[in-house]
Amino acid sequence: MPCNSSLVNNSAAISGPYNYQYQDHYNLYVVYFVNCKIHDGYGTYIKGQLKHVPAHAFLKIVAISSDCKKEKILYDAYNNLLLVNTVLECHDEPDDKPTFEYYGIRAMWEIGQMLPHRNSVVFYFHSKGITHFKTFEEYKLES
């Protein structure tokens, strides 16, 4: 059966780039992991990297520290976020028993278990560059 070209080629109906409103169809859950023990300037990484998280997303920041109660940088960064649906979770980690990204990956798994719907998207990322660059500005130049 021959193909009806008017059904196949509909490029005349679309002018310019199409802006797909995915938030109308999907619920976005973001887990961001940061190791507060690696870099004293991690607050600039949090601020610079989390500005890319859409405002409608649910954001869970998962951190590890030698002493969570003393992480002023972490709490300041958290309090300055303009996102409404944000949760902070910090875990004390002894230096001789590293957990690496366990708590962040576990948080992503837990969200996925609670929300197994087809329209739920769980995204995980961590403070990339924090171990290799002295400042976030240096990281931005290299990436």
C-alpha distance (Angstrom), angle and dihedral (degrees) to the residues before:
residue distance angle dihedral
M1 . . .
P2 3.81 . .
C3 3.77 118.2 .
N4 3.80 117.4 -110.5
S5 3.81 102.4 -125.3
S6 3.79 93.2 -158.2
L7 3.81 89.3 63.3
V8 3.80 94.9 45.9
N9 3.78 100.8 43.9
N10 3.78 108.2 53.3
S11 3.81 96.4 147.5
A12 3.81 90.5 120.8
A13 3.82 89.1 65.0
I14 3.82 93.0 56.9
S15 3.77 117.1 62.2
G16 3.78 117.8 -173.6
P17 3.82 126.4 -18.9
Y18 3.77 116.9 -22.0
N19 3.80 114.8 -125.2
Y20 3.80 105.9 -147.6
Q21 3.80 112.1 -156.6
Y22 3.81 97.7 -145.4
Q23 3.81 92.6 170.3
D24 3.81 86.8 70.4
H25 3.82 88.8 62.8
Y26 3.81 107.9 25.1
N27 3.79 137.4 48.8
L28 3.81 110.6 -139.6
Y29 3.81 121.3 -148.5
V30 3.80 117.7 -176.2
V31 3.80 126.6 -166.0
Y32 3.81 115.2 -165.5
F33 3.81 118.8 -170.0
V34 3.81 124.7 -159.2
N35 3.79 130.4 177.0
C36 3.82 104.6 -147.0
K37 3.80 92.2 -169.0
I38 3.81 97.3 66.7
H39 3.79 105.3 61.3
D40 3.82 132.4 20.9
G41 3.82 90.6 -148.4
Y42 3.78 96.2 55.0
G43 3.81 91.2 122.1
T44 3.81 91.2 74.1
Y45 3.81 89.6 51.6
I46 3.81 90.7 52.5
K47 3.79 92.4 48.5
G48 3.80 94.4 45.0
Q49 3.78 97.0 44.5
L50 3.80 99.8 40.3
K51 3.79 93.2 54.3
H52 3.81 85.6 78.5
V53 3.81 93.2 61.4
P54 3.82 109.3 101.9
A55 3.79 114.3 -113.1
H56 3.82 92.9 -123.2
A57 3.82 93.5 56.7
F58 3.77 124.9 101.9
L59 3.83 105.3 -121.1
K60 3.78 125.4 -160.2
I61 3.80 115.3 -172.5
V62 3.80 111.7 -158.7
A63 3.79 118.2 -168.7
I64 3.77 139.0 175.9
S65 3.78 123.3 -152.4
S66 3.77 141.7 162.1
D67 3.82 87.3 -116.0
C68 3.81 117.9 6.0
K69 3.79 93.7 -166.7
K70 3.83 90.1 64.7
E71 3.83 97.1 49.5
K72 3.81 99.0 110.4
I73 3.83 91.6 159.3
L74 3.81 90.9 55.7
Y75 3.80 94.6 48.9
D76 3.82 92.6 44.2
A77 3.81 90.9 52.0
Y78 3.81 90.3 47.4
N79 3.81 93.5 48.8
N80 3.81 92.3 49.1
L81 3.80 94.7 55.2
L82 3.77 114.1 112.3
L83 3.79 92.9 -152.0
V84 3.79 115.7 112.9
N85 3.80 101.1 -155.5
T86 3.80 100.3 54.4
V87 3.79 130.2 135.4
L88 3.80 127.7 -173.6
E89 3.78 123.0 -151.7
C90 3.81 121.1 179.4
H91 3.80 126.1 -175.0
D92 3.79 125.7 -161.1
E93 3.79 109.3 -129.6
P94 3.80 125.1 -171.3
D95 3.80 112.7 -130.9
D96 3.80 91.5 -125.8
K97 3.85 93.9 53.6
P98 3.81 108.3 49.7
T99 3.80 117.1 -169.8
F100 3.81 94.1 -173.2
E101 3.83 108.6 -165.1
Y102 3.80 95.9 -21.4
Y103 3.82 96.2 117.4
G104 3.80 93.0 48.2
I105 3.79 94.1 48.8
R106 3.80 89.8 44.2
A107 3.83 90.4 53.1
M108 3.80 90.2 52.0
W109 3.81 90.6 49.8
E110 3.83 91.7 48.3
I111 3.81 92.5 52.0
G112 3.79 89.8 48.2
Q113 3.80 90.7 51.8
M114 3.80 92.7 50.3
L115 3.80 94.2 46.1
P116 3.80 109.4 37.1
H117 3.81 92.9 158.6
R118 3.78 121.7 131.9
N119 3.78 90.6 -124.3
S120 3.84 94.1 55.3
V121 3.79 116.8 97.8
V122 3.81 119.0 -169.7
F123 3.80 115.5 -164.5
Y124 3.81 125.1 -171.7
F125 3.77 129.1 -164.2
H126 3.76 137.6 153.0
S127 3.78 139.6 -151.2
K128 3.79 94.6 -72.5
G129 3.79 115.5 -163.9
I130 3.77 96.0 21.3
T131 3.82 92.3 115.0
H132 3.80 96.7 45.4
F133 3.81 107.4 42.0
K134 3.81 133.8 55.6
T135 3.82 94.3 -141.6
F136 3.79 138.1 18.1
E137 3.82 89.2 -120.0
E138 3.83 89.6 58.4
Y139 3.81 88.9 49.4
K140 3.83 91.3 51.9
L141 3.81 91.2 52.0
E142 3.80 92.7 52.3
S143 3.79 98.5 43.0
